[in-house]
Amino acid sequence: MKLNLYKSVALCSLLALAGCHDFEEMNTNPNAPVYDPSVMDCGPEGIDIDYTISESALESLKATESALGSIFFNFTYEGLYNDYQTATNLTHDVYAAYNGSNGFLNNSPAYAYNDGWSAARWKHFYDDRTIAEYSQLIKTFWFCNKEYYHNAFYITRIYYAFLLSAQTDTYGDIPIQYYVKGAMPPTENVTYTPQKEVYDIIFKLLDQAITGLHNPPAVDQYSFSAEDDRIYGGKVEPWIRFANTLRLRLALRVSNVAPEVAREQGEKALSDPSGLMKGQEDNMKLIPKRQWITGGNENIFALMFSWGASCVLPKEMEWAYKNEALKEGVDTNGSGFVEKVARNADEEGTIFGLDATKYNEKEANCYLDPRCKILFFRPSPYDPGIKDDYKAEDPNAEYGGYRNGAKEVGSKYTVKYSPMKTNLKSDEMLPDCWWNQAREIIWLGYSESLFLKAEAALRGWGNETGATVAGRLYEEGVRASMDYYGIASDKADEYINHLKGKDAFNGGSREEQLEQIITQKWLAVYPNGNEGWAEVRRTDYPRYLLLPRYGNNSSGEVENTKLIKRVSYPNSESRNPNKPAYTQGTKVWWDVADTMDETGKWKTPDNFR
């Protein structure tokens, strides 16, 4: 089953109406001859627009100026969302343990590469976001009136840096020469840029954009309308704060492989006068068209609930929700739990000293994460018409998670597994039933920014450092996550007071403190599998993500005792002799160590090199 996610035709219609005769010759397939007749004398190096265009190309750009807002809207709206179910939900979300996908048993959730699904992500990034939208935008801004479009140019570059980071974290080395300048390579066999250099490009994009937005020319500035910029309404300062927060996220991403670069970039983000995200209003989000167009496109997770509850609570999140706040009986080393699960893949096993099969949230030493009650139903008969009375939910059932690869699949098994708590009868934002068809999705949020600052403090970056600062920011991050879900402050405080892990900030090692930060960040970042999977690979936390799996259909690319490390390049790239010979089991550049030892047991990582 493949979701046909709202592929907009607005851009093509706008360009056609504008009479873009030069662009009819532009080849939008990065795997075919890609000579761009509108660009002359473009070199492969750098990120600056250092080329010229023909007079006819300039006239074509001018003819489409009225469409810039609509193009920017489509660029940011589709972003990481295009064909989300097959391009992301059945790969990144599963690998982050955010999606207990009770279907597709032998497909990508079991590490089988599906070119029909994953190649769509490659195509959308190059054909749609890069060539059709980003290139069109930055060339128009630059060549038509670069002073007037100064702010719009750099805002567009910030969003492209964000998309570029997700692309390289998915595949590793990728073709980016020429494309980053809004041009196209002059040969079919495009060059792959090593991921280290891709990160250098991203940091340069962000540095130039932040500097440029702080120093606009003394002329009136074009501004995206609130209709066209559904993220920040055309306001510059929130875009700078997002850029700073993204910069810190990516600085930490490379901290184990390039610590000096990481510190430099992280401290630039922390010291910028605009700062990081200041509140929930700064969240980088996608708002479904459903909110402003009757019958518009749906929130993908609510839609998947309507397909027989095809997304359910993952077992790993069940463990975290039930155990992150245990006051007693917790084995902080987790060794017994790891060994038992590694030996007995088919057993539910004990979870850090707690028998999950006998879990009772009414016990004095158990405290269920309040986010679980908002995001997931208790195991109940499947009812796609559920509204706010939740008559189908069994109030006495314990929340149950699904381990990917288990054979019980389909809506009839929601009596065993917890489906996502979804209201399909209206678009009303209910306080205790999170998902509906108009619900936004967060790509980078305020709570994450606080966890990023907490880790930076552990690493000694910036003016506020050390365990005390990190512990305070850790708790603030948890509160911000609770606040986002509308959980009352007293309930958030009660949860934090029960957190066993917070004791690590009072005498624990930096590694123990980092584990607490990343585990809570993993819970807060849900359901953004792009980021969740990246952080699992970088830090090897949370330790809830354990092996062995029930199934591994990678044809030997991923060892049975290891986690998947990247998505394969599309089959169409096979004819390019420059394509690297990586497999899904090959670590990306910033992933410096395997999570599991040779027997499949989780091992304590070293994240402070």
Phi, psi and omega in degrees: 000128180235130179280131176267090186277105166016069176283105187289139175256004184299318183299311181300320181295318181295318180293323179295317180295331182278355177070049187276074186297325180294326186282350175296335181274349184287126178275121183261020176249111184291354180257008178240172177308130193234038177290130181255107185290348182275352184242135181232141175060044179264127177266163185280339189271157173079183181237353184283150173279096185246024184241177178241166175230160181286163178298320180293324177293320178298318178297322178296319178297315180299326182290342182254008182301326181293344182264001187301317181298318180292322178294317179297319177302312181296322178302311183277331181287311180289312173031246178270005190265341185303126180050048191300318185303311185272332182276339185222312189296324182268006174234275186307313183295322178293315184291337175276357185064035175260347184230109170276083189281100185275057177187181178056043192305321185254015185257214186304328175302336176258024175072015173279128180284129178243103185295326180297335179266303188289331178295338178296323179297317178299312182297314182298321180295314185276303185294313190269298185291314187282304189278311185284332187244298182302311180300315179299316182295306188290329177290321177295314179300318187284314189270337181276319179187081191292336176286317180294324182263013185310305183296318181297322178302311185284329174297317178298320179294325177298314181293325177294322176300321177297312178296321181296323179295320178292325180293313182288328177289339177280315189251337187093238177294137180216157172290123178219343176304144183073307184305319184296338178269000184085012179248181181230145181299147183276004182222153180293320182278080186294153178276139175268128178270127178304147185300325176303317180287329175298318178295322175301318179296316180299315180296324177293318177302313182292319180298312179297318183292316180297314178298316181296320181288334174286341187227065179287154176294158185279058176223162175302141183251136169296139179227135174295141178285166177296334177290323185272329176250089183281358181270302184235013173061027178081003181279136186283315187301316177299327177294322178294317180296321175298316180299318178296318181292319176298319179299318179291319177305313185282333174297315178294329180300325184259012187295333180275340184251334180219068188300326181290317176299317181300312180298314180302311182290321180295318181288331173296319178296316183290332185265354181297139184298336179280341177074188177267186179305138185258343182185183182299333180295343179268359181304132172281112191223162170246126179254117181302145178303339179308330184288336182229358175234118179301126183074016181289183187291148191264158166299127188298325183288321174296321180296320180291332173298322182290343178270049177076034178053052186284357169237127180230172180300122176290147179303321182297322178287326174302312179304315182293314180299327183270344190237344181297336185242026177287131180276325184233162172073021182259127173272101186294336176282334176071008188296317181298319178297313182299314183296319182295314181293323180295326180281323190235080185297334184270355179267147172293321174075174175270147184247101181048048177091355180249133176280106185297333181286343179244018181300135177223110185292350178277349178294149186297330185265010181245135178221109182285132176304123183296341177294330180299319183291335180273326188268336186225144170285153164292154179309125189205160173302137182294130179218099181292350179263012183303137175237216189277353178272344174050042185297337181278348184279132177276109186292346183260354181284145175274143178301134183233131180258159184249129175269124182304130182108344176297149190273349179278107184231159176102169188296334181292344181268007174290350172285348177250323183249151182273115176281162178297136186284105194229136174250114181255359183274340178205170177262016178293134179276094184279145185288335184235019174218095196292313193275131164210178190286350179253004184289137178287165173236135182262127177265329175204122189237173183299317181298319178299321181299325179290321176293325175298316179295325179296315179294320177301321178296321176299325183275359178079022179271139174084193185272336180250114185224170174103171185295322181296315178295315180300318179296320178296314180293325175301312179293322177296323177296319177297315180299319180296322177295316178298317180298321179301322180274007177074021179281130184302149185298325180292326176291322177296317179296321179297318178298312181297322179296334179273350186293115177292323186295337183294342177296340180299335182278004176240070176105354178282168178286164177298324179295319178295322178292319179297322179302319179293319180297311184291323179297316178289327176295319178302318177292323183285327184285337177315136008257027183282089182294336176305312182278320181300314180293321179299317182289326175299316180291323182288311191258341187066024171238156000281157183286356177295337182279093189241160178246171005277161177277164175288330182216145176220102182251038182273006182057038177087357181291322178248124179295149181298338181261012184233166173265153177295144189247338179194168174265141180292153173294151179298153181300332180297340179278353184298332181278357178270114182295346180276352183294128178295153183267050179274157172240176179293347178264359181274125180296144172284171190305315187275356179268102193264349184208154177282145178291322186253153173279186187292344178263001179091009179269141175298139179234148181296124183276175175236097183259012179230076186270000000 
